[in-house]
Protein backbone atom coordinates (compact mmCIF):
# COMPACT_ATOMS: atom_id res chain seq x y z
CA UNK A 1 0.00 0.00 0.00
CA UNK A 2 1.95 3.02 -1.29
CA UNK A 3 -0.60 5.66 -0.24
CA UNK A 4 -0.23 8.85 -2.29
CA UNK A 5 2.70 9.09 -4.68
CA UNK A 6 3.86 12.00 -6.83
CA UNK A 7 6.01 12.01 -9.93
CA UNK A 8 8.51 13.63 -10.34
CA UNK A 9 10.01 14.69 -7.00
CA UNK A 10 12.07 17.51 -8.49
CA UNK A 11 11.96 19.38 -11.79
CA UNK A 12 13.60 22.44 -13.31
CA UNK A 13 11.86 24.15 -16.24
CA UNK A 14 12.60 27.13 -18.41
CA UNK A 15 9.99 29.84 -18.80
CA UNK A 16 7.44 28.82 -21.40
CA UNK A 17 8.01 25.07 -21.14
CA UNK A 18 5.20 22.71 -20.27
CA UNK A 19 5.02 19.75 -17.94
CA UNK A 20 2.63 17.42 -16.15
CA UNK A 21 2.77 16.35 -12.54
CA UNK A 22 1.26 12.97 -11.76
CA UNK A 23 -0.47 12.06 -8.53
CA UNK A 24 -1.51 8.47 -7.86
CA UNK A 25 -3.34 6.96 -4.88
CA UNK A 26 -4.10 3.33 -4.13
CA UNK A 27 -6.66 3.88 -1.35
CA UNK A 28 -9.74 4.10 -3.59
CA UNK A 29 -10.35 7.68 -2.45
CA UNK A 30 -13.00 9.73 -4.22
CA UNK A 31 -11.55 13.15 -3.55
CA UNK A 32 -8.19 14.43 -4.74
CA UNK A 33 -6.51 17.81 -4.39
CA UNK A 34 -3.56 19.79 -5.69
CA UNK A 35 -1.96 22.40 -3.43
CA UNK A 36 1.02 24.66 -3.80
CA UNK A 37 3.23 25.68 -0.90
CA UNK A 38 5.15 28.93 -0.92
CA UNK A 39 7.25 30.41 1.89
CA UNK A 40 5.07 32.27 4.38
CA UNK A 41 1.87 31.35 2.53
CA UNK A 42 0.97 27.92 3.84
CA UNK A 43 -0.71 25.54 1.41
CA UNK A 44 -3.13 26.96 -1.13
CA UNK A 45 -5.58 24.93 -3.17
CA UNK A 46 -5.07 24.94 -6.96
CA UNK A 47 -7.68 22.47 -8.24
CA UNK A 48 -9.57 19.53 -6.86
CA UNK A 49 -11.68 16.59 -8.00
CA UNK A 50 -14.68 14.95 -6.36
CA UNK A 51 -14.59 11.89 -8.58
CA UNK A 52 -13.44 10.36 -11.83
CA UNK A 53 -14.06 12.72 -14.74
CA UNK A 54 -14.76 15.79 -12.56
CA UNK A 55 -12.56 18.75 -11.65
CA UNK A 56 -13.07 22.13 -10.00
CA UNK A 57 -11.06 25.29 -9.38
CA UNK A 58 -9.56 26.15 -6.06
CA UNK A 59 -8.09 29.34 -4.68
CA UNK A 60 -5.20 29.78 -7.16
CA UNK A 61 -6.12 27.98 -10.42
CA UNK A 62 -4.67 30.38 -13.01
CA UNK A 63 -1.94 28.90 -15.19
CA UNK A 64 -2.80 25.30 -14.32
CA UNK A 65 -5.03 22.62 -15.76
CA UNK A 66 -6.01 19.25 -14.33
CA UNK A 67 -7.52 15.98 -15.42
CA UNK A 68 -8.95 12.96 -13.59
CA UNK A 69 -9.46 10.30 -16.26
CA UNK A 70 -8.96 7.46 -13.79
CA UNK A 71 -10.09 7.42 -10.18
CA UNK A 72 -6.61 6.71 -8.87
CA UNK A 73 -4.80 9.42 -10.85
CA UNK A 74 -4.95 13.21 -10.76
CA UNK A 75 -2.76 15.14 -13.20
CA UNK A 76 -1.66 18.75 -12.86
CA UNK A 77 -0.48 20.48 -16.02
CA UNK A 78 1.44 23.66 -16.65
CA UNK A 79 1.03 24.69 -20.28
CA UNK A 80 3.50 27.58 -20.26
CA UNK A 81 5.53 27.72 -17.08
CA UNK A 82 6.30 31.06 -15.43
CA UNK A 83 8.78 31.90 -12.65
CA UNK A 84 5.79 32.66 -10.38
CA UNK A 85 4.97 28.94 -10.52
CA UNK A 86 8.18 28.04 -8.75
CA UNK A 87 6.85 26.24 -5.70
CA UNK A 88 6.43 22.94 -3.92
CA UNK A 89 3.35 21.07 -5.11
CA UNK A 90 1.43 18.64 -2.96
CA UNK A 91 -1.24 16.19 -3.93
CA UNK A 92 -3.72 14.85 -1.38
CA UNK A 93 -6.65 12.45 -1.33
CA UNK A 94 -9.41 11.45 1.06
CA UNK A 95 -12.74 9.77 1.53
CA UNK A 96 -15.87 11.80 2.28
CA UNK A 97 -15.45 12.81 5.89
CA UNK A 98 -11.95 11.79 6.71
CA UNK A 99 -8.50 13.28 6.94
CA UNK A 100 -6.50 14.08 3.85
CA UNK A 101 -3.47 11.96 3.01
CA UNK A 102 -0.62 13.81 1.37
CA UNK A 103 1.97 12.83 -1.17
CA UNK A 104 5.67 13.63 -0.62
CA UNK A 105 5.60 16.80 -2.73
CA UNK A 106 7.25 17.97 -5.97
CA UNK A 107 9.73 20.82 -5.93
CA UNK A 108 9.43 22.77 -9.18
CA UNK A 109 11.77 25.56 -10.22
CA UNK A 110 11.00 27.71 -13.24
CA UNK A 111 13.96 29.71 -14.53
CA UNK B 1 -15.30 31.61 3.47
CA UNK B 2 -13.21 30.16 6.22
CA UNK B 3 -9.89 31.61 7.28
CA UNK B 4 -7.20 30.22 9.56
CA UNK B 5 -4.67 32.43 11.31
CA UNK B 6 -1.42 31.38 12.94
CA UNK B 7 0.03 34.46 14.56
CA UNK B 8 3.46 33.03 15.45
CA UNK B 9 5.68 32.64 12.37
CA UNK B 10 8.53 31.19 14.43
CA UNK B 11 8.97 29.73 17.89
CA UNK B 12 11.68 27.95 19.80
CA UNK B 13 11.69 25.74 22.87
CA UNK B 14 14.27 23.95 24.94
CA UNK B 15 14.34 20.19 24.76
CA UNK B 16 12.04 18.58 27.37
CA UNK B 17 10.07 21.81 27.85
CA UNK B 18 6.48 22.52 26.85
CA UNK B 19 5.43 24.81 24.03
CA UNK B 20 2.04 26.01 22.80
CA UNK B 21 1.31 26.99 19.20
CA UNK B 22 -1.65 29.27 18.56
CA UNK B 23 -4.35 29.04 15.91
CA UNK B 24 -7.55 30.98 15.43
CA UNK B 25 -10.14 30.50 12.72
CA UNK B 26 -13.18 32.22 11.35
CA UNK B 27 -16.26 30.35 10.15
CA UNK B 28 -20.03 30.52 10.22
CA UNK B 29 -20.27 26.73 10.09
CA UNK B 30 -21.10 24.65 13.12
CA UNK B 31 -19.92 21.25 11.93
CA UNK B 32 -16.24 21.01 11.13
CA UNK B 33 -12.89 19.41 11.81
CA UNK B 34 -9.70 21.10 12.92
CA UNK B 35 -6.27 19.60 12.33
CA UNK B 36 -2.65 20.15 13.17
CA UNK B 37 -0.17 18.95 10.58
CA UNK B 38 3.59 18.67 11.04
CA UNK B 39 6.00 19.21 8.15
CA UNK B 40 9.58 18.20 8.98
CA UNK B 41 12.52 19.03 6.69
CA UNK B 42 11.62 15.96 4.61
CA UNK B 43 8.56 17.98 3.41
CA UNK B 44 6.13 15.17 4.18
CA UNK B 45 2.85 16.41 5.68
CA UNK B 46 2.09 14.38 8.80
CA UNK B 47 -1.18 14.54 10.69
CA UNK B 48 -0.49 15.27 14.35
CA UNK B 49 -3.96 15.57 15.83
CA UNK B 50 -7.59 16.07 14.88
CA UNK B 51 -10.50 17.69 16.72
CA UNK B 52 -14.16 17.34 15.83
CA UNK B 53 -16.08 20.52 16.56
CA UNK B 54 -19.03 18.77 18.16
CA UNK B 55 -16.79 17.11 20.74
CA UNK B 56 -16.18 19.22 23.82
CA UNK B 57 -13.33 17.05 25.04
CA UNK B 58 -9.93 18.19 23.85
CA UNK B 59 -8.08 15.69 21.67
CA UNK B 60 -4.79 14.21 22.84
CA UNK B 61 -2.16 12.08 21.10
CA UNK B 62 0.70 11.10 23.38
CA UNK B 63 2.74 14.29 23.96
CA UNK B 64 0.43 16.39 21.78
CA UNK B 65 -2.80 17.93 23.00
CA UNK B 66 -5.09 20.72 21.93
CA UNK B 67 -7.02 23.44 23.68
CA UNK B 68 -10.19 23.81 21.65
CA UNK B 69 -12.27 26.87 22.51
CA UNK B 70 -15.22 26.77 20.12
CA UNK B 71 -16.83 30.02 21.18
CA UNK B 72 -13.54 31.87 20.87
CA UNK B 73 -12.70 29.99 17.63
CA UNK B 74 -9.33 29.08 19.02
CA UNK B 75 -7.41 25.83 18.52
CA UNK B 76 -3.96 25.76 20.11
CA UNK B 77 -1.49 22.86 20.08
CA UNK B 78 0.52 21.97 23.17
CA UNK B 79 3.64 19.88 22.81
CA UNK B 80 4.90 18.44 26.08
CA UNK B 81 8.40 17.11 26.74
CA UNK B 82 9.64 18.59 23.45
CA UNK B 83 12.07 16.46 21.47
CA UNK B 84 14.59 17.38 18.79
CA UNK B 85 12.46 15.47 16.29
CA UNK B 86 9.60 17.90 16.89
CA UNK B 87 11.54 20.54 14.96
CA UNK B 88 9.28 21.28 11.97
CA UNK B 89 6.72 23.57 10.42
CA UNK B 90 3.32 23.17 12.01
CA UNK B 91 0.14 23.98 10.13
CA UNK B 92 -3.32 24.45 11.55
CA UNK B 93 -6.12 23.49 9.14
CA UNK B 94 -9.91 23.67 8.95
CA UNK B 95 -12.36 21.40 7.14
CA UNK B 96 -16.09 21.93 6.79
CA UNK B 97 -17.96 18.68 7.49
CA UNK B 98 -21.24 19.77 5.98
CA UNK B 99 -19.97 18.81 2.54
CA UNK B 100 -17.81 15.77 1.95
CA UNK B 101 -15.69 17.27 -0.77
CA UNK B 102 -14.49 20.41 0.96
CA UNK B 103 -10.71 20.79 0.97
CA UNK B 104 -8.57 21.88 3.88
CA UNK B 105 -8.00 25.56 4.58
CA UNK B 106 -4.54 26.09 6.02
CA UNK B 107 -2.92 28.71 8.16
CA UNK B 108 0.47 30.07 7.09
CA UNK B 109 2.34 27.89 9.54
CA UNK B 110 4.59 28.19 12.58
CA UNK B 111 8.22 27.14 12.37
CA UNK B 112 9.18 25.40 15.61
CA UNK B 113 12.79 24.83 16.61
CA UNK B 114 13.61 22.54 19.51
CA UNK B 115 16.97 23.44 21.04
CA UNK B 116 19.19 20.93 22.80
Interface residues (C-beta under 8 A of the other chain):
Chain A: X30 X31 X33 X40 X41 X42 X43 X44 X45 X48 X50 X58 X88 X90 X92 X96 X97 X99 X100 X102 X104 X105 X107
Chain B: X9 X33 X35 X42 X43 X44 X45 X47 X50 X91 X97 X100 X101 X103 X104 X106 X107 X108 X109
